[in-house]
Amino acid sequence: MEPREFVAALWKNRLVYDGGLDPYEYWRDVAEIAGRKFDDALIARMIEYEIDFWSKLDERMLAWVGALRADGYKTAILSNLPRPLGARLRQRDGFLDRFDHITFSFELGFVKPQREIYDDAVHGVGVAPGDALFIDDRPENIEGAHAAGLQAELYSTWENFGDVPARYGLPRMHTDSRG
């Protein structure tokens, strides 16, 4: 299968998967879209590959989240992700401890950019939407956050994000890879 063909099949119904669809059903659908068949063993491997791929985290951003909490700010993670990845993140020692609230799409049944997912996050940290800053790498999710009344910033790269904290009066971010 050509990479372009695989990527198109992977993303075609991704939001439904992130909203709680059974992983085996999702991967069978990906196969069907691509004109292929995936057996259960291959699907299990695909799930593990996907978990591995999405588990590479930007430690600089996580260090900044720690600095925010140290300064008394509430933090939340709001993520579109499928059940297998979310379950693995919940098992990852200490990862979610840095957040005051966790909003995972598969648990809620809503996905970004649906308003309900943003409402859950701000309600979970106990702030008004206008007092929340949402950061994401997809323009449609930024638009969804704005529609829900949140302040929002597009995150494309660490280097391009540098002046965002100052605009909001937040602790500055460290620029080296050590956080």
N, C-alpha and C positions, 0 to 999 in steps of 0.2 A: 504494500500500500504506500502510495506517495505521502510524504509528510503533510503536504497541503490538504490532501484528501482526509487524512486522519484528524488533523486539527479542526477542519470544518465539521466532521462528524462528532468530534469531542465536544464542541461548543454549541452545537445545534439545540440540544435540550438540556444544557448544563444547569440553567436556573431551576428546572424541575428537580434535577438531582440534588442540587444544593438546598432545595426546599423540603427534602426528606424522602425522595424516591429511593426504593430499594437499590443498592449498588449493582446487584446482578441484573436487575431489569434495565438499569441505565446502560450498563456495558453491552448488554444484548442489543439494545437500541442503537448504540454507537456502531456496533458491528453491522446491523441491518442497514443503517444509513450508508455505510461504506461498502455495502454489498458483500459482506463477509459473515462468518459465523465464529463466535468465541465460545469455547467450552468453559466449564466452571473452573478448571485448573488455570486456564489463561486469564480468566476474569480475576481470580484471586491474585495472580501475579500483577495484573494491571492495577488493581487496588493498592497493592504494596508499592509499586513504582510511583503511583500518584502520591501516596503518603510521603514517600521519600522526597519526591520533587518539591512538594509544597512545604516540607518541613525545614527548608533552608531559610533561616530567619536573619534579618538584619540586626545584628547585635547593637549597632549604633542607635537605632531607633528604640530598641528595648531599653538601652541605657538612658535614653531621654525620657522614656515613660517612667523609669525609676526616679529620675530627677524631678519630674512633675509631682509624683507622689510624695517625695521627700519634702517638697515645698508646700504640701497640703492640698494639691489638686486631686480631684477624683479622676480615675481613669477607667475606661471601658474598652473592651474589644468587641467590635461588631463585624462579623465576618460571614460572607456567603461561603459555605463549605459543606461537603457531603458528610454523612454520618461516619464513615470509616475514619476520615481525617479528624473530624471533631472529637471522636472517641479517643483517638491516639493523642491529641493535644490535651485532653482531660487527664490522660494517664502520665503525661510528661511532667516529671517532678519539678515543681516550682514555677513552671512557665506561666500558668494562669494566676499565680499568687500576686503578680504585679498589677492586677486589674481589680477594681472595686466591683465591676459588673461584667458579665460575659453574655453576649447575645450571639448565638450561633443560629444561622438560618435553618438548618435541618431540625433543630429543636423547636423552633417557633412556627415553622411552616410558612414563613414569609421570607422574601429575599430582597436585597437591595436591587432596585431602587424603590421598592414598595414602602409606603409611609409607615406601616405598622412596625417594621424592623427598627426604624429610627426612634419611633415612639417608645419601644421597649428599652432601648439603650439609655435614653435620657431619663425615663422613669426609673430605671434600675440604679442610676447614680444619683437620682433625686435633684436634678437641676432642670430649669426651664430650657426649652429648646434653644432659645436665643443666647443662652449662656454656655452652650456646648460648642466645641470645635470638633468637627468631623474631618478626618484625613483619609483620602482614598486615592487609588491610582486609576480610576475609571471615571471619565467625565459624566456618564449617565448616573453614577452613584452620587457624585457631587450635586448634580441637578436634583436628585431625589432628596438629598439632605437639605438643600435650600428650600425645596417645596415643603418640607416638614418643619421649617423654621430654624434650622441649625446654621451656624457659621460653618463653612466648609472650604477646604483647601485641597487642590490636586497635588498628589505626591508622585512625581515621576522618577526622580533620583534624589539621593541624599544630598548631592551637591546643589541641586536646584531648590532644595527645601530650606536652605540655611537661614534666610531672613524671615521665615514665617513666625517663629517664636517671638521675635521682637515686635512684630506687628500686633501681637495679641498680649504683650506684656508677660510672656511665659519665660521660664528659665531657658537660657541659650543651650544649644546643642553642641556637644563636643564634635570636632571635625576629624579626629583620628579614629582608627578602627578599634581602639581599646575602649571607647565610650568614655 
